[in-house]
Amino acid sequence: MTFGRFLNNGKEYEISTPVTPTAWSNYLVNDEYHMELSQTLQGKSSFVKNYNQKAFTTGYRYFYILNHESKKAFNPNYVPMRRMPDKYSCVHGLNKTSLIAECDEVQCKIEAMVPVSGRREIWSIQLKNLSQKTERPDIHMKPR
């Protein structure tokens, strides 16, 4: 069974399903901050407290898309609802992880990265209505 493929001369790897034999993670780092993200955007992060110590946090990142008209919800990163999206693509690259999921004619694109310096991670979330309807989905994020 094929779970993905290499892109851009091996610089990126696209995972085509959230359900893989084990978590397939990307490691995004700078001198002060380290973030590990799986194909479902789960993982952990750490930062340097001082030169001898690291502080670790667990990264449960849940995103929920709610359509108020249809009353349907899904989460683009698959967990914890485990509703399989109509389309799914997670791309692990050298400096970011991108996830695109479509469900019920709504596309959600999520990108995560660690900047060159600083103890932080940067997330970008975009929603796109793929139908001709005027429904307005909302996004809800449960922070870790």
C-alpha positions in Angstrom: 0.0 0.0 0.0 1.3 3.5 -0.9 1.0 6.2 1.7 2.7 9.0 -0.1 5.5 10.2 -2.5 8.5 12.4 -2.7 8.2 15.9 -4.3 10.6 18.6 -5.4 13.6 16.3 -6.0 13.2 14.7 -2.6 13.0 17.9 -0.6 9.4 17.3 0.5 7.3 14.2 1.2 3.5 14.2 0.6 1.5 11.8 2.8 -1.9 11.0 1.2 -3.7 9.7 4.2 -3.9 10.5 7.9 -3.9 6.8 8.7 -0.4 5.4 8.5 1.3 2.4 10.2 2.9 4.9 12.7 3.2 8.6 13.0 5.3 10.1 10.2 6.8 13.2 11.7 8.7 16.3 10.5 11.2 18.1 12.8 11.2 21.9 12.6 14.0 23.5 14.6 16.0 26.6 15.3 18.7 27.3 18.0 16.1 27.9 20.7 12.9 25.9 19.7 12.1 22.4 18.4 8.8 21.2 17.1 7.9 17.7 16.0 4.7 17.3 13.9 3.1 14.1 12.6 0.9 13.8 9.5 -2.1 14.7 11.7 -0.3 17.7 13.2 0.2 16.0 16.6 3.6 16.0 18.3 5.6 17.8 20.8 7.7 20.9 21.1 10.5 22.0 23.4 12.6 25.1 24.0 15.9 25.8 25.6 15.4 27.2 29.2 19.1 27.6 29.8 22.1 25.9 28.3 21.6 22.7 30.4 17.9 22.3 30.3 15.0 21.9 27.9 11.3 22.4 28.7 9.0 19.9 26.9 5.3 20.3 26.0 3.0 17.9 24.4 1.4 19.2 21.3 -2.2 18.1 20.9 -3.4 20.4 18.2 -7.1 20.0 17.3 -8.8 22.1 14.7 -12.5 21.9 14.1 -14.5 23.2 11.1 -18.1 23.8 11.8 -20.7 24.6 9.2 -23.5 26.4 10.9 -26.1 25.8 8.1 -25.6 22.0 7.7 -24.6 21.5 11.4 -21.8 19.3 10.2 -18.3 19.3 11.6 -15.0 17.8 10.8 -11.4 18.3 11.8 -8.9 18.5 9.0 -6.1 16.8 10.8 -8.4 13.7 11.4 -7.9 13.3 15.1 -9.8 13.1 17.5 -13.0 12.9 15.4 -11.5 10.3 13.0 -13.9 11.3 10.2 -12.0 10.6 7.0 -11.8 13.7 4.8 -12.8 13.6 1.1 -9.3 14.6 0.1 -6.1 14.7 2.3 -2.6 15.8 1.8 0.1 16.5 4.3 3.5 17.7 3.0 6.6 17.6 5.2 9.2 20.0 3.9 12.5 21.3 5.1 11.1 24.4 6.8 7.4 23.7 7.2 4.6 21.2 7.3 1.4 21.8 5.3 -1.9 20.0 5.5 -4.8 20.3 3.1 -8.1 18.5 3.8 -11.4 18.7 2.1 -14.7 17.6 3.6 -18.3 18.6 2.7 -17.1 21.0 0.0 -14.9 22.9 2.4 -11.1 23.0 2.0 -8.9 23.7 4.9 -5.2 24.5 4.5 -3.0 24.5 7.6 0.7 25.4 7.6 3.1 25.2 10.6 6.7 26.4 10.8 9.4 27.4 13.3 11.0 30.7 12.4 14.8 31.2 12.1 15.0 32.5 15.7 12.9 32.7 18.8 10.9 30.4 21.0 7.7 30.1 18.9 5.9 28.3 16.2 3.8 30.0 13.5 0.5 28.6 12.2 -1.5 29.7 9.2 -5.1 28.5 8.6 -7.1 29.1 5.5 -10.7 28.0 4.7 -12.1 27.9 1.2 -15.7 27.2 0.3 -15.7 24.8 -2.7 -19.5 24.8 -3.2 -21.7 27.4 -4.8 -23.6 27.8 -1.5 -23.2 30.8 0.7 -22.5 28.7 3.8 -19.9 30.2 6.1 -17.9 27.6 8.0 -16.1 28.6 11.2 -12.9 27.3 12.6 -12.3 26.4 16.2 -8.9 25.5 17.6 -8.3 23.7 20.8 -4.8 24.8 22.0 -2.6 22.3 23.7 
